Amino acid sequence: MISFYQIPEPFQFNPLKHHLGYIREFISLRMTDENEIDVKTLVHELNHIGNSVMDVYTGSLPINDLCGEIMGFLKAEIPDDIKTYSEWTGRKLNDFRTIVLSDHSKWMLNCNNDETRFVHIFPARLGPHSFRVKSNTLKSALLYNIIIGKDFISREDLNRARRLLGLSPVKNTAEAEAITQMIELLRAQM
């Protein structure tokens, strides 16, 4: 988990993977850091995003409000222990419950096998206030914005960022376009 943001217990949540506001804040903090960027540490942090597809929340609720609303829902619905929670969500990897928050965003809850962080939360697939993205597209866009940051995005610069991540070069226009669109999305309102 990224070190400068603490997710309250009992939640398991990766904001660098699932919260657009946080992702933009992450970029901004890295770009304004007065010290030279440690690429190795940055790549290590980005690897916590994983290697699959994910949904990213685009709504306006800060992380603490998201967690607060979900905790309020859970306290009203089920006792605050892993046994009851796991019975409510189901115990298999693909078992989950979906809830709706005040901004109409949908959130998935499943059981994480951890006594202190058993409530795994993430935005619902294709739900309101979310979009789906490949992890390597997001990682490439993050690294591009932090390390390269040029307004004009070239294939060479995209591939330079991808090399730092140990990813293969972009091979086609569609792949480059997806990363370029993500770069632009992450730049908006920064």
Secondary structure, DSSP 8 states (H G I E B T S, - for coil): --TT----TTEE--HHHHBHHHHHHHHHHHHH-SS---HHHHHHHHGGG-SSEEEEE-SS--HHHHHHHHHHHHHHHS-SSHHHHHHHH-SSTT--EEEE-TTS-EEEEEE-S-SSS-EEEEE-TT-TTEEEEEHHHHHHHHHIIIII--SS--HHHHHHHHHHTT-----SHHHHHHHHHHHHHHHTT-
